[in-house]
C-alpha cells in the first residue's frame, strides 16, 4: 500500500510538472523561461520525485530547513535559489550553499554575501527584490530607489547582479508586472526577471519574466502540521 501511495505521489508531481511546463511553453515569448520549483516545507522525497521527473531548479525560503536538503542532493547538479527574507546572521550560509539569491533589498546584505562567497564557487547570482506596489508588509526597495542600489551592488567582486524580483499584489499583478518590464528595460546589462507564481505565471511571462516560482501547482497544497 505504501509503495502504491508513493508511486501515485510521483505520478502526481511528474504530471504536474508537465502541466506547468506546458503552460509556460504555451506563452508566445521571445525569451527562455526557467521554472523554479518552490520546495519550502517539502520533503526530500518530494524533491527527489521532481528531480526524477527532470526538474533541476529549486527555491527555498527557510535557510535551516534548506541546508539538509542541499546537503542530501550534493553532487547531483541541482540549482538552488534562495527566495526568502535574509537576515544578516544568515548571509554566510546562504553565500556558501546557494547558486541564486532573489531577495536582496539592502546594500549591506549584498556586501555581506559578496564578502562571504568562496571565490572557488564562482560568483553568486543575485536579484534585487523590488516592492513594486509599496506594500508595508513586504520587503524590497521601491522603484525610485533602484538606481542607487544597482550602482552600489553591481561592482561587488563575488556576486553577479542579474536583475530583479517582485511579489506583486494579486489584484494588481498585471500592472505590477508591466512596471517591472519597464524597469528592467532601463538596464541593458541586466536580463533576469523573477516574477510569476502558480496563479499568474502566464501574465508574468508575457511581461518578460524568465524565472517563474511555482510551488502549489507542482507539489500540491502544503501541510504545515
GUSE-874858 format. One line per field, with one value per atom (N, C-alpha, C): x, y, z; atom name; residue number from 1; residue in one letter. Coordinates in steps of 0.1 Angstrom, whole numbers, plus 2048, in hexadecimal, padded with zeros to 3 digits. Layout:
BEGIN
px = (X	...)
py = (Y	...)
pz = (Z	...)
atomo = (CA	...)
num = (NUM	...)
residuo = (A	...)
% end
This chain:
BEGIN
px = (808	800	809	813	81C	823	827	82E	824	817	80D	80B	80B	809	815	821	82D	82D	829	828	81E	813	808	80D	814	819	823	82C	836	82F	825	81D	817	812	80B	816	821	82B	831	833	838	82D	821	816	814	815	814	81F	82B	836	834	82F	82C	821	817	80D	812	81A	820	829	831	83A	832	827	81F	819	815	810	81B	827	832	834	834	837	82C	820	815	815	81E	81E	828	823	82C	835	842	84C	859	861	86E	879	876	881	87E	889	888	883	87C	876	87B	881	885	87B	876	86D	874	871	876	86C	86E	865	867	85D	85E	85B	866	866	866	863	863	858	85B	853	851	858	856	861	85E	868	872	87D	887	881	878	872	86A	863	85B	865	870	879	880	882	888	87F	872	868	868	869	869	876	881	88E	88E	888	887	87F	876	86D	874	880	888	88A	884	885	893	899	8A7	8A8	89F	8A0	895	89A	891	893	888	888	884	88C	88A	889	880	87E	885	886	88B	898	8A2	8B0	8B3	8AF	8B3	8AD	8A0	89A	8A1	8A5	8AB	8B9	8C0	8CE	8CF	8C6	8C6	8C2	8B9	8B5	8C1	8C8	8D3	8DE	8E1	8EB	8E7	8DA	8D6	8D8	8D6	8D6	8E4	8EE	8FB	900	905	90B	902	8F5	8EB	8E9	8EF	8ED	8E1	8DA	8CE	8D2	8CA	8CD	8C3	8C9	8C2	8C0	8B4	8B0	8AB	8B1	8AB	8A2	895	88B	884	889	883	88A	884	88A	898	8A1	8AF	8B3	8B7	8BC	8CB	8D1	8E0	8E8	8E2	8EA	8E8	8E1	8DF	8E7	8ED	8F3	8FE	906	912	90D	903	8FE	8F7	8F0	8EA	8F5	8FF	90A	911	912	91A	912	904	8FC	8F3	8F1	8E7	8EE	8E7	8EB	8E5	8D9	8D2	8CC	8CB	8C4	8BB	8AE	8A3	89F	8A2	89B	8A4	8AE	8B7	8B0	8AF	8A8	8B0	8BD	8C6	8D4	8DB	8E9	8F1	8EE	8F5	8F5	8E9	8E8	8F0	8EF	8F7	906	90B	919	91D	915	918	918	90F	90E	91B	91F	92B	938	939	944	945	93A	939	938	938	938	946	947	954	957	962	964	965	969	969	95C	951	943	93F	946	941	938	934	92C	91E	919	90B	902	8F8	8EE	8E4	8E2	8DA	8D0	8C4	8B9	8B5	8B1	8AC	89D	898	88A	884	87A	873	865	862	855	84D	848	842	836	82E	821	823	82F	832	829	829	821	829	823	82A	82E	827	829	833	838	842	84F	859	867	869	875	878	87A	882	884	879	876	86D	874	86C	871	87A	876	87E	88C	88E	89A	8A4	89F	8A6	8B3	8B3	8C0	8CB	8C8	8D3	8D8	8CF	8D3	8DB	8D6	8DD	8EC	8ED	8FB	904	8FF	908	90A	901	902	90A	908	90D	91C	923	932	938	92F	934	93B	946	94F	94A	943	93F	930	929	91C	91A	910	90C	8FE	8FC	8EF	8E8	8DD	8D6	8C9	8C2	8B6	8AD	8A0	897	88D	887	87C	871	865	85A	84F	847	83B	830	828	81E	812	809	7FC	7F4	7ED	7E6	7DC	7D6	7CB	7D1	7DE	7E4	7F0	7F1	7FD	800	7F6	7F8	7FF	7FA	801	80F	810	81D	827	823	82D	831	827	82A	835	833	83D	84B	84B	858	85F	856	85B	862	85B	860	86D	86D	879	886	885	891	895	88C	890	89A	89B	8A4	8B2	8B4	8C1	8C5	8CB	8CE	8D8	8DF	8E9	8E2	8D5	8CE	8C3	8C2	8B8	8AF	8AF	8A7	89B	88F	883	87D	87D	877	869	85F	851	848	83C	832	833	827	825	81A	815	80B	800	7FB	7EE	7F0	7FC	7FE	80A	810	81C	81B	80F	80D	80F	808	809	817	81E	82C	835	833	83C	839	82C	829	830	833	83A	848	84E	85D	863	85B	860	868	874	87B	87F	87A	87B	86D	867	859	85A	854	855	847	847	83B	83C	833	833	827	81B	80F	80B	80C	808	812	81D	826	824	825	825	817	80D	800	800	7F5	7F3	7FD	803	80C	804	80B	806	810	80C	815	814	80E	80C	819)
py = (7F4	800	80D	80C	818	81B	810	811	817	813	818	827	82B	839	842	83C	843	845	83A	83A	844	844	84E	85C	85F	86C	870	867	86A	86D	866	868	876	87A	887	892	891	89C	89C	890	890	895	892	897	8A6	8AB	8B9	8C1	8BB	8C2	8C3	8B9	8B9	8C4	8C5	8CF	8DD	8DF	8ED	8F0	8E7	8EA	8EC	8E5	8E7	8F5	8FA	908	912	90F	918	918	90C	90B	911	912	918	927	92D	93C	940	948	94D	958	954	95D	95B	965	964	962	95C	95A	94C	946	939	93C	932	933	928	92B	920	91E	912	90F	90C	913	910	909	8FD	8F6	8FA	901	906	8FA	8F6	8EA	8EC	8F9	8FB	8F2	8ED	8E4	8D6	8D4	8C7	8BE	8B1	8A7	8A4	89D	899	88F	887	87D	884	88F	897	89E	8A3	8AA	89F	893	888	885	884	881	88B	898	8A3	8A2	89F	89D	892	886	87B	87E	888	88C	896	89A	8A3	8B1	8B5	8C2	8C4	8CF	8D1	8DE	8E7	8F4	8F3	8F6	8F6	903	908	914	911	917	915	922	923	92F	92F	923	921	91B	923	91E	911	910	904	8F7	8F9	8ED	8E9	8F3	8F1	8EA	8EC	8E8	8D8	8D2	8C3	8BE	8C5	8C1	8C2	8CE	8D1	8C6	8C3	8B9	8AB	8A8	89B	899	8A4	8A4	8A9	8AA	8AF	8A6	8AC	8A4	8A0	8A4	8A0	8AA	8B6	8C1	8CA	8C7	8D0	8DE	8E7	8F6	8FB	902	906	915	91A	928	92B	935	93A	945	944	94D	954	951	956	963	968	974	970	97A	977	97F	978	97E	97E	989	98A	97E	978	96D	960	960	954	956	961	963	95A	956	94D	940	93A	92D	92E	939	93B	93C	944	946	939	930	924	919	919	90E	910	91D	91F	924	922	927	934	937	943	948	956	95C	966	965	96D	979	979	982	98C	992	99C	9A9	9B0	9BD	9C8	9C4	9CE	9CC	9D7	9D6	9CF	9D1	9CA	9BB	9B5	9A7	9A2	9AA	9A7	9A6	9B0	9B1	9A4	9A1	995	988	987	97B	97B	986	987	983	989	987	978	972	964	959	95D	953	94E	941	93B	93D	943	946	939	92E	921	91C	922	91E	926	930	939	943	94D	958	953	959	957	95F	959	960	967	974	97C	984	985	98D	997	9A3	9AD	9AB	9AA	9A9	9B7	9B9	9C6	9C5	9CE	9CF	9D8	9D2	9D9	9E0	9DB	9E1	9E9	9EA	9F2	9ED	9E0	9DA	9DA	9DF	9E0	9D2	9C8	9BA	9B2	9B8	9B1	9B7	9AF	9B4	9B9	9C0	9C4	9D3	9D7	9E5	9EB	9F7	9FE	A00	A01	A04	A10	A1A	A27	A25	A1A	A18	A0E	A09	9FE	A04	A0F	A15	A15	A1A	A1B	A0D	A04	9F7	9EF	9F0	9EA	9EF	9FC	A01	9FD	9FA	9F5	9E6	9DF	9D0	9CB	9D1	9CB	9C9	9D0	9CE	9C5	9C0	9B7	9AB	9A6	99D	98F	98A	97B	979	983	980	985	980	984	989	996	99C	998	991	98C	993	999	9A0	9A2	9A0	9A4	998	999	990	998	994	99B	991	994	98D	997	998	9A3	99F	9A9	9A7	99F	995	98C	993	99D	9A4	9AE	9B1	9BB	9B5	9A8	9A2	9A6	9A8	9AB	9B9	9C3	9D0	9CF	9C8	9C7	9C0	9B5	9AF	9B8	9C0	9CA	9D4	9D8	9E2	9DB	9CF	9C8	9C6	9C4	9C3	9D0	9DB	9E8	9EB	9E6	9E9	9E2	9D5	9CE	9D3	9D8	9DD	9E9	9EF	9FA	9F6	9E9	9E3	9D8	9DC	9D3	9C7	9CA	9BF	9B5	9B7	9AE	9A7	99A	993	98A	98A	980	987	982	986	97A	979	96F	973	96F	972	969	967	95D	951	94D	940	938	92F	925	92C	937	93D	947	94C	957	956	94A	949	94D	94B	94F	95E	965	974	979	972	976	974	968	965	96F	972	97C	989	98C	999	997	98C	98B	982	97B	973	967	965	959	94F	953	94A	94A	93F	93E	934	938	930	929	91C	915	90A	90A	8FF	8F7	8FD	8F5	8ED	8F3	8EC	8E1	8E0	8D4	8CA	8CE	8C5	8C3	8CB	8CB	8D4	8D5	8DD	8D9	8E3	8E0	8DC	8D3	8D0	8D5	8DD	8E3	8DB	8D0	8C8	8C1)
pz = (800	800	800	808	809	7FC	7F5	7E8	7DE	7DE	7D5	7D7	7E4	7E7	7E2	7E4	7E0	7D1	7CA	7BB	7B6	7BD	7BA	7BC	7C7	7C9	7BE	7BB	7B0	7A3	7A0	793	794	7A0	7A2	79F	7A6	7A4	796	790	782	778	77A	772	774	780	783	77C	77D	776	767	761	753	750	758	756	758	762	764	758	754	749	73C	73B	72F	72F	73B	73C	738	73D	739	72A	724	716	70D	713	70B	709	711	710	705	6FC	6F1	6F7	6F8	6FC	6F5	6F5	6EE	6F7	703	70D	714	718	71F	72E	733	741	749	755	75E	769	76A	775	782	78C	79A	7A2	7A6	7AF	7BD	7C3	7D1	7DA	7E1	7E9	7F8	7FC	80B	811	81C	824	81D	812	80B	80F	80F	813	809	80D	804	7F9	7FD	7F4	7E9	7ED	7E3	7D9	7DE	7D6	7CC	7D2	7CA	7BE	7C1	7B7	7AC	7B0	7A6	79E	7A5	79E	794	798	790	783	785	779	771	774	76C	771	77D	782	789	786	78B	794	793	79A	7A6	7B2	7BE	7C6	7CB	7D3	7E2	7EB	7F9	800	80A	812	820	825	833	833	838	837	83E	84B	852	84C	848	841	834	82D	820	820	82B	82B	82B	832	831	823	81D	80F	805	806	7FE	800	80C	810	80A	80B	806	7F7	7F0	7E1	7DC	7E4	7E0	7D5	7CB	7C0	7B5	7B6	7AC	7A1	7A3	79A	79C	7A6	7A9	7AB	7A7	7A8	7B3	7BD	7C9	7C9	7CB	7CB	7D9	7DF	7EC	7E9	7ED	7E9	7F5	801	80D	813	81E	824	829	829	82D	839	844	850	84F	855	854	859	864	869	861	856	84D	840	83E	831	82E	838	835	830	836	832	824	821	814	809	80C	803	800	809	808	801	801	7FD	7F1	7EE	7E3	7D6	7CB	7BE	7BA	7BF	7BC	7C9	7CA	7D5	7CF	7D2	7CB	7D4	7E0	7EA	7F1	7EA	7EF	7EE	7FA	7FA	801	804	80B	806	804	800	80A	817	822	820	81C	81A	80E	803	7F7	7FA	802	805	80E	817	81F	817	80E	805	7FC	7F7	7EF	7F8	803	80C	810	812	818	80D	801	7F6	7F3	7F3	7F0	7E1	7DD	7CF	7C7	7CD	7C6	7C1	7C7	7C3	7B7	7B3	7A8	7AE	7A6	7AB	7AF	7B9	7BD	7B5	7AF	7A7	7B0	7AE	7B7	7B0	7B6	7B2	7BD	7B9	7C2	7C3	7CF	7D1	7D1	7C9	7C7	7CD	7D6	7DB	7D2	7C7	7BC	7C0	7CA	7CE	7DB	7E0	7EC	7F8	7F9	804	811	81C	829	82E	82B	830	828	81D	815	814	813	811	803	801	7F4	7F3	7E9	7E7	7DE	7DF	7D6	7C9	7BE	7B1	7B1	7B8	7B8	7BE	7C6	7CD	7C5	7BA	7B3	7AD	7A7	7A1	7AB	7B7	7C1	7C6	7C8	7CD	7C2	7B6	7AB	7AA	7AA	7A9	7B4	7C0	7CB	7CA	7C5	7C5	7B9	7AE	7A1	7A1	7A8	7A8	7B3	7BB	7C6	7C0	7C5	7BE	7BD	7C7	7C6	7C4	7BF	7BB	7AD	7A6	799	799	798	798	78B	78C	780	77D	787	784	790	78F	799	79C	7A8	7AC	7B3	7B1	7B8	7BC	7C6	7CA	7CA	7C0	7BF	7C6	7C8	7CE	7C3	7C8	7BE	7B6	7BC	7B4	7AA	7AB	7A3	79B	799	794	786	77D	76F	76F	776	776	77C	786	78D	784	77D	774	769	764	759	75E	76B	771	771	775	776	768	75E	751	74C	74F	74C	754	761	769	763	760	75C	74E	746	739	73A	746	748	74B	74D	751	747	73C	731	736	740	745	74E	752	75A	752	754	74B	752	75F	767	76E	76C	774	77A	788	78F	794	78D	791	78B	791	78D	795	799	7A1	79B	7A3	79E	797	79D	798	78D	78B	781	779	777	770	761	75B	74D	74B	753	752	755	75F	762	756	74F	744	738	736	72C	72E	73B	73E	741	73C	73C	747	74F	759	753	757	753	75E	76A	776	77C	77D	783	78F	79A	7A6	7A9	7A8	7A9	7B4	7BD	7C8	7C7	7CA	7CC	7C0	7B4	7A8	7A4	7AB	7A9	7B4	7C0	7CC	7D2	7CF	7D5	7E2	7E8	7F4	7FF	806	811	81D	825	832	83C	846	850	85D	85D	869	86C)
atomo = (N	CA	C	N	CA	C	N	CA	C	N	CA	C	N	CA	C	N	CA	C	N	CA	C	N	CA	C	N	CA	C	N	CA	C	N	CA	C	N	CA	C	N	CA	C	N	CA	C	N	CA	C	N	CA	C	N	CA	C	N	CA	C	N	CA	C	N	CA	C	N	CA	C	N	CA	C	N	CA	C	N	CA	C	N	CA	C	N	CA	C	N	CA	C	N	CA	C	N	CA	C	N	CA	C	N	CA	C	N	CA	C	N	CA	C	N	CA	C	N	CA	C	N	CA	C	N	CA	C	N	CA	C	N	CA	C	N	CA	C	N	CA	C	N	CA	C	N	CA	C	N	CA	C	N	CA	C	N	CA	C	N	CA	C	N	CA	C	N	CA	C	N	CA	C	N	CA	C	N	CA	C	N	CA	C	N	CA	C	N	CA	C	N	CA	C	N	CA	C	N	CA	C	N	CA	C	N	CA	C	N	CA	C	N	CA	C	N	CA	C	N	CA	C	N	CA	C	N	CA	C	N	CA	C	N	CA	C	N	CA	C	N	CA	C	N	CA	C	N	CA	C	N	CA	C	N	CA	C	N	CA	C	N	CA	C	N	CA	C	N	CA	C	N	CA	C	N	CA	C	N	CA	C	N	CA	C	N	CA	C	N	CA	C	N	CA	C	N	CA	C	N	CA	C	N	CA	C	N	CA	C	N	CA	C	N	CA	C	N	CA	C	N	CA	C	N	CA	C	N	CA	C	N	CA	C	N	CA	C	N	CA	C	N	CA	C	N	CA	C	N	CA	C	N	CA	C	N	CA	C	N	CA	C	N	CA	C	N	CA	C	N	CA	C	N	CA	C	N	CA	C	N	CA	C	N	CA	C	N	CA	C	N	CA	C	N	CA	C	N	CA	C	N	CA	C	N	CA	C	N	CA	C	N	CA	C	N	CA	C	N	CA	C	N	CA	C	N	CA	C	N	CA	C	N	CA	C	N	CA	C	N	CA	C	N	CA	C	N	CA	C	N	CA	C	N	CA	C	N	CA	C	N	CA	C	N	CA	C	N	CA	C	N	CA	C	N	CA	C	N	CA	C	N	CA	C	N	CA	C	N	CA	C	N	CA	C	N	CA	C	N	CA	C	N	CA	C	N	CA	C	N	CA	C	N	CA	C	N	CA	C	N	CA	C	N	CA	C	N	CA	C	N	CA	C	N	CA	C	N	CA	C	N	CA	C	N	CA	C	N	CA	C	N	CA	C	N	CA	C	N	CA	C	N	CA	C	N	CA	C	N	CA	C	N	CA	C	N	CA	C	N	CA	C	N	CA	C	N	CA	C	N	CA	C	N	CA	C	N	CA	C	N	CA	C	N	CA	C	N	CA	C	N	CA	C	N	CA	C	N	CA	C	N	CA	C	N	CA	C	N	CA	C	N	CA	C	N	CA	C	N	CA	C	N	CA	C	N	CA	C	N	CA	C	N	CA	C	N	CA	C	N	CA	C	N	CA	C	N	CA	C	N	CA	C	N	CA	C	N	CA	C	N	CA	C	N	CA	C	N	CA	C	N	CA	C	N	CA	C	N	CA	C	N	CA	C	N	CA	C	N	CA	C	N	CA	C	N	CA	C	N	CA	C	N	CA	C	N	CA	C	N	CA	C	N	CA	C	N	CA	C	N	CA	C	N	CA	C	N	CA	C	N	CA	C	N	CA	C	N	CA	C	N	CA	C	N	CA	C	N	CA	C	N	CA	C	N	CA	C	N	CA	C	N	CA	C)
num = (1	1	1	2	2	2	3	3	3	4	4	4	5	5	5	6	6	6	7	7	7	8	8	8	9	9	9	10	10	10	11	11	11	12	12	12	13	13	13	14	14	14	15	15	15	16	16	16	17	17	17	18	18	18	19	19	19	20	20	20	21	21	21	22	22	22	23	23	23	24	24	24	25	25	25	26	26	26	27	27	27	28	28	28	29	29	29	30	30	30	31	31	31	32	32	32	33	33	33	34	34	34	35	35	35	36	36	36	37	37	37	38	38	38	39	39	39	40	40	40	41	41	41	42	42	42	43	43	43	44	44	44	45	45	45	46	46	46	47	47	47	48	48	48	49	49	49	50	50	50	51	51	51	52	52	52	53	53	53	54	54	54	55	55	55	56	56	56	57	57	57	58	58	58	59	59	59	60	60	60	61	61	61	62	62	62	63	63	63	64	64	64	65	65	65	66	66	66	67	67	67	68	68	68	69	69	69	70	70	70	71	71	71	72	72	72	73	73	73	74	74	74	75	75	75	76	76	76	77	77	77	78	78	78	79	79	79	80	80	80	81	81	81	82	82	82	83	83	83	84	84	84	85	85	85	86	86	86	87	87	87	88	88	88	89	89	89	90	90	90	91	91	91	92	92	92	93	93	93	94	94	94	95	95	95	96	96	96	97	97	97	98	98	98	99	99	99	100	100	100	101	101	101	102	102	102	103	103	103	104	104	104	105	105	105	106	106	106	107	107	107	108	108	108	109	109	109	110	110	110	111	111	111	112	112	112	113	113	113	114	114	114	115	115	115	116	116	116	117	117	117	118	118	118	119	119	119	120	120	120	121	121	121	122	122	122	123	123	123	124	124	124	125	125	125	126	126	126	127	127	127	128	128	128	129	129	129	130	130	130	131	131	131	132	132	132	133	133	133	134	134	134	135	135	135	136	136	136	137	137	137	138	138	138	139	139	139	140	140	140	141	141	141	142	142	142	143	143	143	144	144	144	145	145	145	146	146	146	147	147	147	148	148	148	149	149	149	150	150	150	151	151	151	152	152	152	153	153	153	154	154	154	155	155	155	156	156	156	157	157	157	158	158	158	159	159	159	160	160	160	161	161	161	162	162	162	163	163	163	164	164	164	165	165	165	166	166	166	167	167	167	168	168	168	169	169	169	170	170	170	171	171	171	172	172	172	173	173	173	174	174	174	175	175	175	176	176	176	177	177	177	178	178	178	179	179	179	180	180	180	181	181	181	182	182	182	183	183	183	184	184	184	185	185	185	186	186	186	187	187	187	188	188	188	189	189	189	190	190	190	191	191	191	192	192	192	193	193	193	194	194	194	195	195	195	196	196	196	197	197	197	198	198	198	199	199	199	200	200	200	201	201	201	202	202	202	203	203	203	204	204	204	205	205	205	206	206	206	207	207	207	208	208	208	209	209	209	210	210	210	211	211	211	212	212	212	213	213	213	214	214	214	215	215	215	216	216	216	217	217	217	218	218	218	219	219	219	220	220	220	221	221	221	222	222	222	223	223	223	224	224	224	225	225	225)
residuo = (X	X	X	X	X	X	X	X	X	X	X	X	X	X	X	X	X	X	X	X	X	X	X	X	X	X	X	X	X	X	X	X	X	X	X	X	X	X	X	X	X	X	X	X	X	X	X	X	X	X	X	X	X	X	X	X	X	X	X	X	X	X	X	X	X	X	X	X	X	X	X	X	X	X	X	X	X	X	X	X	X	X	X	X	X	X	X	X	X	X	X	X	X	X	X	X	X	X	X	X	X	X	X	X	X	X	X	X	X	X	X	X	X	X	X	X	X	X	X	X	X	X	X	X	X	X	X	X	X	X	X	X	X	X	X	X	X	X	X	X	X	X	X	X	X	X	X	X	X	X	X	X	X	X	X	X	X	X	X	X	X	X	X	X	X	X	X	X	X	X	X	X	X	X	X	X	X	X	X	X	X	X	X	X	X	X	X	X	X	X	X	X	X	X	X	X	X	X	X	X	X	X	X	X	X	X	X	X	X	X	X	X	X	X	X	X	X	X	X	X	X	X	X	X	X	X	X	X	X	X	X	X	X	X	X	X	X	X	X	X	X	X	X	X	X	X	X	X	X	X	X	X	X	X	X	X	X	X	X	X	X	X	X	X	X	X	X	X	X	X	X	X	X	X	X	X	X	X	X	X	X	X	X	X	X	X	X	X	X	X	X	X	X	X	X	X	X	X	X	X	X	X	X	X	X	X	X	X	X	X	X	X	X	X	X	X	X	X	X	X	X	X	X	X	X	X	X	X	X	X	X	X	X	X	X	X	X	X	X	X	X	X	X	X	X	X	X	X	X	X	X	X	X	X	X	X	X	X	X	X	X	X	X	X	X	X	X	X	X	X	X	X	X	X	X	X	X	X	X	X	X	X	X	X	X	X	X	X	X	X	X	X	X	X	X	X	X	X	X	X	X	X	X	X	X	X	X	X	X	X	X	X	X	X	X	X	X	X	X	X	X	X	X	X	X	X	X	X	X	X	X	X	X	X	X	X	X	X	X	X	X	X	X	X	X	X	X	X	X	X	X	X	X	X	X	X	X	X	X	X	X	X	X	X	X	X	X	X	X	X	X	X	X	X	X	X	X	X	X	X	X	X	X	X	X	X	X	X	X	X	X	X	X	X	X	X	X	X	X	X	X	X	X	X	X	X	X	X	X	X	X	X	X	X	X	X	X	X	X	X	X	X	X	X	X	X	X	X	X	X	X	X	X	X	X	X	X	X	X	X	X	X	X	X	X	X	X	X	X	X	X	X	X	X	X	X	X	X	X	X	X	X	X	X	X	X	X	X	X	X	X	X	X	X	X	X	X	X	X	X	X	X	X	X	X	X	X	X	X	X	X	X	X	X	X	X	X	X	X	X	X	X	X	X	X	X	X	X	X	X	X	X	X	X	X	X	X	X	X	X	X	X	X	X	X	X	X	X	X	X	X	X	X	X	X	X	X	X	X	X	X	X	X	X	X	X	X	X	X	X	X	X	X	X	X	X	X	X	X	X	X	X	X	X	X	X	X	X	X	X	X	X	X	X	X)
% end
